Amino acid sequence: MIGGFHEALTLISGGDSQLLEIVLLSLRVSGIALAISTLIGLPFGALLGLTRFRGRRLSVALVYTGMAFPPVVIGLFVYLLLSRSGVLGSLGLPWLPKLFTPEAMILAQVIIAFPLVTGFTMAAVQGVDPALRLQVQALGASRWQTTWATLNEARVGVIAAVVAGFGGIISEVGAVMLVGGNIAGQTRVLTTAIVLETNKGNFGLALALGVILLCIAFIANVIMLHLQGRSFDE
């Protein structure tokens, strides 16, 4: 075990090419998925939190269900959609992501992160004093300006929503394994590589990947605290 830790530190400090390739692909896939989920989830979460419309309760129930949905089931759902005999895969659309590609992994991670970003954003804006919206509207603000002011007031919760989405996908293994296939140099990311290397008994590389994954999670939380205007001394 001590030898495994020593090998892990050597791989990290030496900038191992295989290690770097896996880390960069993980960040690219999860980064793009998070960006898409945020662009869709923040407005939708604000809509659910600030307005009342027909079907809202069903939408909220679906979001809450999605927040607790097993990622591996989402992976299976995406796999069945994109497979050649699947609902979408059989159509042969050129713009549709193909299985065992980073694009398929991004799609699966978007579906995982979207309910998290939406749900936490909705909870954050619901916690804002309604008097703020009334005051902003009294000053002549439009609906979008009112929404933006509310999101700004709820920024602590909104930032937490984005970080929760990132945490849910960067640490996920089941869905990306199903739709990505864990192909070396193409779809192998941090979590799937950890599983593979552990099964192979290559604990040095597995530990190195695990340390990097923990560091990424730590850095994400430090950024969240900074954006929220907090410090470790509070």
C-alpha positions in Angstrom: 0.0 0.0 0.0 2.9 2.4 0.8 4.4 1.6 -2.5 1.1 2.5 -4.2 1.1 5.9 -2.6 4.7 6.5 -3.6 3.9 5.5 -7.2 0.9 7.8 -7.2 2.9 10.7 -6.0 5.6 9.9 -8.6 3.0 9.8 -11.4 1.4 13.1 -10.3 4.7 15.0 -9.8 6.1 13.6 -13.1 3.2 14.7 -15.2 2.4 11.2 -16.5 1.0 11.5 -20.1 -1.7 8.9 -19.5 -2.8 10.6 -16.3 -2.9 14.0 -18.0 -4.9 12.7 -20.9 -7.6 11.2 -18.5 -7.8 14.3 -16.4 -8.1 16.6 -19.4 -10.9 14.5 -21.0 -12.7 14.4 -17.6 -12.6 18.1 -17.3 -13.7 18.7 -20.9 -16.7 16.3 -20.7 -17.9 17.4 -17.3 -17.2 21.1 -18.0 -19.2 21.1 -21.2 -22.0 19.1 -19.5 -22.1 21.6 -16.6 -22.2 24.6 -18.9 -25.2 23.2 -20.8 -27.0 22.2 -17.6 -26.4 25.6 -16.1 -27.6 27.5 -19.1 -30.8 25.5 -19.1 -31.2 24.7 -15.4 -30.8 28.2 -13.9 -33.6 29.9 -16.0 -35.9 26.9 -15.5 -35.2 26.8 -11.8 -35.9 30.5 -11.5 -39.1 30.0 -13.5 -40.3 27.2 -11.1 -39.4 29.3 -8.1 -40.9 32.6 -9.1 -44.0 31.8 -11.2 -47.1 29.8 -10.9 -48.4 28.0 -14.0 -50.4 25.0 -15.1 -48.2 21.9 -14.8 -45.8 23.5 -12.3 -46.4 20.8 -9.6 -45.8 18.1 -12.1 -42.6 19.9 -13.3 -41.4 20.2 -9.7 -42.1 16.6 -9.0 -40.1 15.5 -12.1 -37.2 17.7 -11.1 -37.1 16.2 -7.6 -37.4 12.8 -9.0 -34.5 13.6 -11.4 -32.4 14.8 -8.4 -32.6 11.3 -6.9 -32.5 9.3 -10.1 -29.7 6.6 -10.2 -27.1 7.7 -12.7 -26.6 4.2 -14.0 -30.3 4.1 -15.0 -29.8 7.4 -16.9 -26.9 5.8 -18.6 -29.1 2.9 -19.6 -31.7 5.3 -20.9 -29.2 7.2 -23.0 -27.7 3.9 -24.3 -31.1 2.7 -25.4 -31.9 6.0 -27.1 -28.6 6.2 -29.0 -28.1 2.5 -29.9 -28.6 1.6 -33.6 -31.9 -0.1 -32.7 -32.9 2.6 -30.3 -35.6 5.2 -30.6 -33.2 7.9 -31.9 -30.3 5.9 -33.1 -32.4 4.1 -35.7 -33.2 7.4 -37.3 -29.6 7.9 -38.4 -29.5 11.6 -37.7 -26.0 13.0 -38.5 -26.1 15.5 -35.5 -27.1 12.8 -33.0 -24.3 11.7 -30.6 -22.9 8.3 -31.2 -22.4 5.7 -28.4 -18.9 5.3 -27.0 -17.9 8.9 -27.8 -17.4 11.9 -25.5 -20.6 13.5 -26.9 -22.7 10.6 -25.6 -21.0 11.0 -22.2 -21.8 14.7 -22.2 -25.5 14.0 -23.0 -25.7 11.6 -20.1 -24.0 14.0 -17.7 -26.3 16.9 -18.8 -29.3 14.7 -17.9 -27.8 14.0 -14.5 -26.8 17.6 -13.7 -29.8 19.4 -15.0 -32.2 18.4 -12.2 -29.6 19.2 -9.6 -29.0 22.7 -10.9 -32.7 23.3 -11.5 -33.8 22.0 -8.1 -31.3 23.9 -6.0 -31.8 27.1 -8.0 -35.6 26.8 -7.4 -35.1 26.4 -3.7 -32.6 29.3 -3.6 -35.0 31.8 -5.3 -37.9 30.7 -3.2 -35.9 31.7 -0.2 -35.6 35.3 -1.3 -38.0 37.7 0.4 -40.9 38.4 -2.0 -40.8 42.1 -1.0 -37.6 42.4 -3.0 -39.4 41.4 -6.2 -42.2 43.8 -5.5 -39.7 46.6 -4.8 -37.8 46.0 -8.0 -41.0 45.8 -10.1 -42.2 49.1 -8.5 -39.1 50.7 -9.8 -40.1 49.7 -13.3 -38.0 46.6 -13.8 -39.0 44.1 -16.5 -39.7 40.5 -15.8 -36.1 39.5 -16.8 -34.6 42.3 -14.7 -36.7 41.1 -11.7 -35.5 37.6 -12.3 -31.9 38.7 -12.5 -32.2 40.7 -9.3 -33.7 37.7 -7.5 -31.0 35.4 -8.8 -28.4 37.9 -7.7 -29.9 38.0 -4.2 -30.0 34.2 -4.1 -26.5 33.9 -5.5 -25.2 31.8 -2.6 -27.7 29.1 -3.3 -27.4 29.5 -7.1 -23.6 29.0 -6.9 -24.2 26.0 -4.6 -26.6 24.6 -7.3 -23.9 24.8 -10.0 -21.3 23.2 -7.7 -23.8 20.4 -6.8 -24.3 19.8 -10.5 -20.6 19.6 -11.1 -20.1 17.3 -8.1 -22.8 15.0 -9.4 -21.2 14.5 -12.7 -17.4 14.6 -12.1 -17.8 11.8 -9.6 -20.3 9.7 -11.6 -19.2 6.3 -13.0 -22.1 4.2 -14.0 -23.6 6.3 -16.8 -20.4 7.3 -18.5 -19.2 3.6 -18.3 -22.4 2.5 -20.1 -22.4 5.1 -22.9 -18.7 5.8 -23.1 -17.3 2.3 -22.9 -14.1 3.4 -21.0 -12.0 3.3 -24.2 -8.4 4.3 -23.6 -7.5 7.6 -25.2 -11.2 8.3 -26.3 -13.7 7.9 -23.4 -11.7 7.0 -20.3 -12.3 9.5 -17.6 -11.2 9.7 -13.9 -13.9 7.6 -12.4 -14.0 4.8 -15.0 -10.2 4.7 -15.0 -10.1 4.3 -11.2 -12.4 1.3 -11.4 -10.4 -0.3 -14.3 -7.0 0.3 -12.7 -8.2 -1.0 -9.3 -9.6 -4.2 -10.9 -6.2 -4.6 -12.7 -4.4 -4.2 -9.4 -2.6 -1.1 -10.6 -3.2 0.7 -7.3 -0.5 3.4 -8.0 -2.4 4.9 -11.0 -5.7 4.3 -9.3 -4.6 6.3 -6.2 -3.1 9.0 -8.4 -6.4 9.4 -10.2 -8.3 9.4 -6.9 -6.1 12.1 -5.4 -6.6 14.3 -8.5 -10.4 13.7 -8.3 -10.4 14.8 -4.7 -8.3 17.9 -5.6 -10.7 18.9 -8.3 -13.6 18.6 -5.9 -11.7 20.7 -3.3 -10.8 23.4 -5.8 -14.5 23.5 -7.0 -15.6 24.1 -3.4 -12.9 26.8 -2.8 -14.1 28.6 -5.9 -17.7 28.3 -4.7 -16.7 29.9 -1.3 -14.9 32.7 -3.1 -17.8 33.5 -5.4 -20.1 33.4 -2.4 -17.9 36.0 -0.7 -16.9 33.7 2.1 -13.6 32.7 3.6 -12.3 29.7 5.6 -12.1 31.9 8.7 -15.9 32.4 8.9 
